[in-house]
């Protein structure tokens, strides 16, 4: 409820409703701290990508990049950041109602892209996985796009099926079938990490949307059994899991746990304040994928515990802000927007937790990047799109609370 303070004639009321032509007020129209935290993480990520990749041109695997000398990955990451910010500004101008309208079509379109990835000649194989779709000038990773689309689709589904959320056949099973089909396509790539994130997103949104608690618990047990079976039936996943349990065993340290042991060595060398920016030894061809999946280990080695805690604090703030924005949207009857905001918080939080957990040896090794920071075009662009949607939700919340029109 809005309360009006007394005012004298000749003065403007501080709570006079505004229309679309006059939205200026002392209240910020968008969340500036959220923008700055996002930009700081991206810029810090760009610096650390440069530091982690500075020696890569010396490796035979990256011999084709030597003509760019040591700045190849820095230049590309800088380009990704600029493109991401431009795309994010365009997405910010899109109304949330429009995104809700297009959510089912975006989901179907992304499914088509996931199928195209599996077609020889269209999908590119990197490190044994077929996750990239080769276009004329760029490569895109549809599994990254599916994360933000899954947020929109799950939120839209929950709103449309609200009266059936306590029923198995009309409420849960259609969504389970859709996510199951996505999971099948991702496992064929294979990309178990992306599948896990998407499952967490959809389950989280369904839980927040009011799914029956009994069904939710049963589904959780079933998912644990499914993921356990996938690991047990896959030799390389099984070996990686057992290596994670005992990484310092001689056979594991030189084989399946090689990345993990060198990541832990990097954190150990960093101690409290780190060895200094650029001073990492593990990035000198000891730690594989130091500029992508294991960027956090380089941060820990060069910036120490202090740097790691600062990065964790910034990601925690983003996730907390996403849930605050979502709760605010639901309070003003913008249910789709609220669930979408919380879904984005779940997505960023889960992926960040998994990446950091893998780097610290808390979780088995999995190929998930650190949002906003790790090297990669598709990942950074999709992260910016998700946060642009979050900013748009917050913007619409502020307009509606001031009595404005969208």
Secondary structure, DSSP 8 states (H G I E B T S, - for coil): --------TTS--TT----TT----SS-SS-HHHHHHHHHHHHHHHHHHHHHHTTGGGSGGGGGGGGGGGGHHHHHHHHHHHHHHHHHHHHHTS-HHHHHHHHHHHHHHHHHHHHHHTSBTTEEEETTEEEEEE-SS-EE-HHHHHHHHHHHHHHHHHHHTGGGTT-IIIIIHHHHHHHHHHHHHHHHHT-HHHHHHHHHHHHHHHHHTT--HHHHHHHHHHHHHHHHHHHHH-HHHHHHHHHHHTTTSHHHHTTTTHHHHHHHHHHHHHTTT-S-TT--STTTTTSTTTTTTTHHHHHHHHHHHHHHHHHHHHHHHHHHHHHHHHHHHHHTT-HHHHHHHHHHHHHHHHHHHHHHHHHTTSS-------TTTSS-HHHHHHHHHHHHHHHHHHHHHHHHHTT---
